[in-house]
Amino acid sequence: MITSIFSKSQPINFIIVFFITLLAFVVGRLGLPTEHFTALFILEELGLFCVCYASILLVNFIVSKNSLSRKSNYEILLFSLFLFTLTQTTSNINILFSNFFVLLGLRRVISLRSQIEVNKKLFDSSFWFAIAALFYFWAILFFLLILVSLAFYNDIKVNHWVIPFIGVATVFIIASGVSIVLYDSFFDTFKSLPEISLNFNSYNSASYIVAITILLSFGIWSSLYYVNSIKEKKKAFRVSFKSILVSAIIAGVIVILAPVKDGSEFLFVFAPLAIIITNYIEIMEDKWFREIFLAVLFILPFVLLLL
């Protein structure tokens, strides 16, 4: 039943995803003290929810605009279920904004496929990734995606390799200037610093272990099929699919390096992982296996609530 609903793009899909995202958002805030519920707090939370849902819509735009799926809506369902599985991903304001800007940058990188206005797209993507890094420093690793994509296209134009660095420098100069004017300091506008932690003890709980194990298992299994399917894609689209895989790897590195491991860092993984798993679901020939596959992801959040 789940596959029949989301196998085609239709308005009801976005309504269902909206309520799953809303439920994930609410559950993520159940532990907050009641005195925090002021009018300003509610307004801020509505804004953050809009960022969450806008991120899902942005993923759908990236997928549909660049033919990264067979016109299904599995990617938005998976993204919302991932949010519900790890509701901590809805609680970190800086990561929510950082991930949104990463998706804006990813959109421009994937659009390099058309080879139209390449200079503008390279500047835009590096600009958005740099803004993302202002909110969460390690998001700057997505800058590597631009360079890798240029390598995939065998691009040898010097200006194409220089422009991304100009985009990052532009953000750094603007941010430093604003910081000097507002705070009389160079780096006060930077929300995150380059810190690293390899202490994974915070994941040592039943809910984290189950969630991470399922997502990692499904992700790796789907990636094996995803990699094999790339050579079957049209030549013009292969780099786009490779870029999604690279972005998933970069997101995994960010999770490993994250200085504070509270679960919110997994948000960077959700978009590329949703696209990769969507491609695997679409090539499944057995409808029942497809239903079971999605049912596990659908039931998982409720199991974790009990844990």
C-alpha positions in Angstrom: 0.0 0.0 0.0 2.8 2.4 0.9 4.5 1.8 -2.4 1.3 2.3 -4.4 0.8 5.7 -2.8 4.4 7.0 -3.2 5.3 5.3 -6.5 3.8 8.3 -8.3 4.2 12.0 -7.6 0.8 13.3 -6.3 -0.4 16.0 -3.8 -1.5 13.5 -1.1 2.2 12.4 -0.7 3.2 15.9 0.4 0.4 16.0 2.9 1.4 12.7 4.4 5.0 13.8 4.6 4.0 17.1 6.2 2.3 15.3 9.1 5.1 12.8 9.5 7.6 15.7 9.7 5.3 17.6 12.1 5.0 14.5 14.3 8.8 14.1 14.3 9.2 17.8 15.2 6.7 17.6 18.1 8.2 14.3 19.5 11.6 16.0 19.4 10.3 18.6 21.8 8.3 16.5 24.3 10.9 16.9 27.0 10.9 20.7 27.0 9.7 22.4 30.2 6.2 24.0 29.9 7.5 27.4 30.9 9.4 27.6 27.6 6.1 27.8 25.6 5.9 31.5 25.1 4.5 33.2 22.1 8.0 34.0 20.9 9.1 30.4 21.4 6.2 29.1 19.4 6.9 31.5 16.6 10.5 30.4 16.5 9.5 26.7 16.5 7.1 27.4 13.6 10.0 28.9 11.7 12.3 25.9 12.4 9.5 23.6 11.3 9.2 25.5 8.0 13.0 25.1 7.5 12.6 21.3 8.1 9.7 20.9 5.6 11.3 23.3 3.1 14.4 21.0 3.2 12.2 18.1 2.2 10.6 20.1 -0.6 14.1 21.1 -1.8 15.2 17.5 -1.9 12.1 16.7 -4.0 13.0 19.6 -6.4 16.6 18.3 -6.8 15.4 14.8 -7.5 12.6 15.7 -10.0 14.6 18.5 -11.7 17.6 16.3 -12.4 15.8 13.0 -13.0 17.4 11.3 -10.0 14.4 8.9 -9.6 11.6 7.5 -11.7 9.2 10.2 -10.8 8.3 8.7 -7.5 8.1 10.4 -4.1 10.0 7.8 -2.0 12.7 10.4 -1.3 10.5 12.7 0.6 8.8 9.9 2.5 12.3 8.5 3.5 13.5 11.9 4.5 10.5 12.5 6.8 10.9 9.0 8.3 14.5 9.6 9.0 13.6 12.7 10.9 11.0 10.7 12.8 13.6 8.0 13.5 16.2 10.4 14.9 14.0 13.3 16.2 17.2 14.9 17.6 17.9 16.1 14.1 15.0 18.6 14.4 16.4 20.2 17.6 19.7 21.8 16.6 19.0 25.2 15.0 22.5 25.7 13.6 22.5 22.2 11.9 18.9 22.7 10.5 20.0 25.9 8.8 23.4 24.5 7.8 21.7 21.5 6.1 19.3 23.7 4.3 22.1 25.8 2.8 24.0 22.5 2.0 21.0 21.4 0.0 20.9 24.7 -1.9 24.6 24.2 -2.8 23.9 20.6 -3.7 21.2 21.7 -6.1 23.6 23.9 -8.0 26.3 21.2 -8.1 23.9 18.7 -9.6 22.7 21.3 -12.1 26.2 21.4 -13.6 24.9 18.5 -15.7 23.5 20.9 -18.2 26.9 22.7 -18.7 25.0 26.0 -18.9 26.1 29.0 -16.9 28.8 26.9 -15.3 30.6 29.8 -13.7 27.5 31.1 -12.0 26.6 27.6 -10.7 30.1 27.0 -9.3 30.1 30.4 -7.5 26.6 29.8 -6.2 27.3 26.3 -4.9 30.5 27.3 -3.1 28.7 30.4 -1.7 25.9 28.3 -0.2 28.3 25.7 1.2 30.3 28.5 2.8 27.2 30.0 4.4 26.3 26.5 5.7 29.8 26.4 7.3 29.0 29.6 9.2 26.3 27.7 11.0 28.2 24.4 11.3 31.9 24.4 10.4 32.3 20.9 9.1 29.6 21.6 6.4 32.6 23.2 4.6 33.6 19.6 3.6 30.8 19.7 1.0 33.1 22.2 -0.8 35.0 19.1 -1.9 31.9 17.9 -3.8 32.4 20.8 -6.2 36.0 19.8 -6.9 35.1 16.1 -7.2 32.3 16.9 -9.6 34.6 19.0 -11.8 37.0 16.1 -11.9 34.1 13.8 -12.9 33.4 16.1 -15.8 37.1 16.1 -16.7 36.9 19.9 -16.6 40.3 21.5 -17.4 39.3 25.1 -17.5 41.4 27.0 -14.9 38.6 29.5 -14.1 36.2 26.7 -13.2 38.6 25.5 -10.5 39.3 29.0 -9.2 35.7 30.3 -9.0 34.6 28.0 -6.1 37.4 29.4 -3.9 36.3 32.9 -4.8 32.8 32.0 -3.6 34.1 30.8 -0.2 36.3 33.9 0.1 33.4 36.1 -0.6 31.3 34.7 2.3 34.3 34.8 4.6 35.0 38.5 3.8 31.3 39.5 4.2 30.9 37.5 7.5 34.1 39.0 8.9 33.0 42.5 7.9 29.6 42.1 9.5 31.3 40.7 12.6 33.6 43.7 12.9 30.8 46.1 12.5 28.4 44.4 15.0 30.7 42.8 17.5 34.1 44.5 17.0 35.6 41.1 16.4 36.5 39.0 13.3 34.7 35.8 14.1 31.7 36.4 16.3 29.3 35.8 13.3 30.7 32.3 13.0 28.3 29.9 14.8 30.7 27.0 14.8 34.4 26.4 15.2 36.6 23.6 13.8 36.4 21.2 16.7 36.6 17.4 16.5 35.4 14.6 18.8 35.9 10.9 18.2 34.0 9.9 21.4 31.0 7.9 20.4 29.8 7.0 23.9 26.7 9.2 23.5 25.4 6.7 20.9 25.6 3.9 23.5 21.8 3.6 24.1 19.2 1.2 22.7 17.5 3.8 20.6 20.7 5.1 19.0 22.1 1.6 18.3 18.9 0.4 16.7 18.4 3.5 14.6 22.0 3.8 13.4 22.2 0.1 12.7 19.1 0.1 10.6 19.9 3.2 8.7 23.5 2.1 8.1 22.5 -1.4 7.0 19.9 -0.1 4.6 22.2 2.6 3.4 25.1 0.3 2.6 23.0 -2.4 1.1 21.2 0.2 -1.2 24.5 1.8 -2.1 25.9 -1.4 -3.5 23.0 -1.6 -6.0 23.2 2.2 -6.5 26.8 2.0 -7.6 26.1 -0.8 -10.0 23.1 1.0 -11.5 25.1 4.2 -12.3 26.7 2.6 -15.4 23.2 1.9 -16.7 22.2 5.5 -16.5 22.4 7.9 -19.5 25.9 9.3 -19.8 24.7 12.8 -19.2 23.2 11.9 -15.8 26.0 9.6 -14.4 28.0 12.4 -12.8 24.8 13.6 -11.0 24.3 10.2 -9.5 28.0 9.9 -8.5 27.8 13.4 -6.8 24.9 12.1 -4.6 27.1 9.2 -3.5 30.0 11.5 -2.8 27.8 13.8 -0.8 26.6 10.8 1.3 30.3 9.9 2.0 31.1 13.5 3.0 28.0 13.5 5.3 29.2 10.3 6.9 32.6 12.0 7.6 30.9 14.9 9.2 29.0 12.6 11.5 32.4 11.0 12.5 34.1 14.4 13.1 31.1 16.1 14.9 32.4 17.7 18.1 29.0 17.2 19.8 27.4 13.8 19.0 23.8 14.3 20.0 22.2 12.8 16.9 21.5 16.1 15.1 24.6 15.6 13.0 22.9 12.8 11.1 20.7 15.4 9.4 23.4 15.9 6.7 23.1 12.2 5.8 19.4 12.1 5.2 19.1 13.8 1.8 21.7 11.7 -0.1 20.7 8.6 1.8 17.0 9.1 0.9 18.0 9.5 -2.8 20.2 6.4 -2.8 17.6 4.2 -1.1 14.9 5.6 -3.4 16.8 4.3 -6.4 17.1 0.9 -4.8 13.4 0.7 -4.0 12.5 1.6 -7.6 14.6 -1.3 -9.0 13.0 -3.9 -6.7 11.1 -6.4 -8.8 9.3 -8.0 -5.9 6.4 -5.8 -4.8 6.1 -7.5 -1.4 9.8 -7.1 -0.6 9.4 -3.4 -1.5 6.4 -3.2 0.9 8.4 -4.9 3.7 11.4 -2.7 3.1 9.4 0.4 3.5 7.3 -1.0 6.3 10.4 -1.6 8.4 11.4 2.1 8.0 7.8 3.1 8.8 7.6 1.1 12.0 11.1 1.8 13.2 10.3 5.3 14.6 7.5 3.9 16.7 9.7 1.1 18.0 12.3 3.7 19.0 9.6 5.7 20.9 9.0 2.6 23.0 12.7 2.2 23.7 
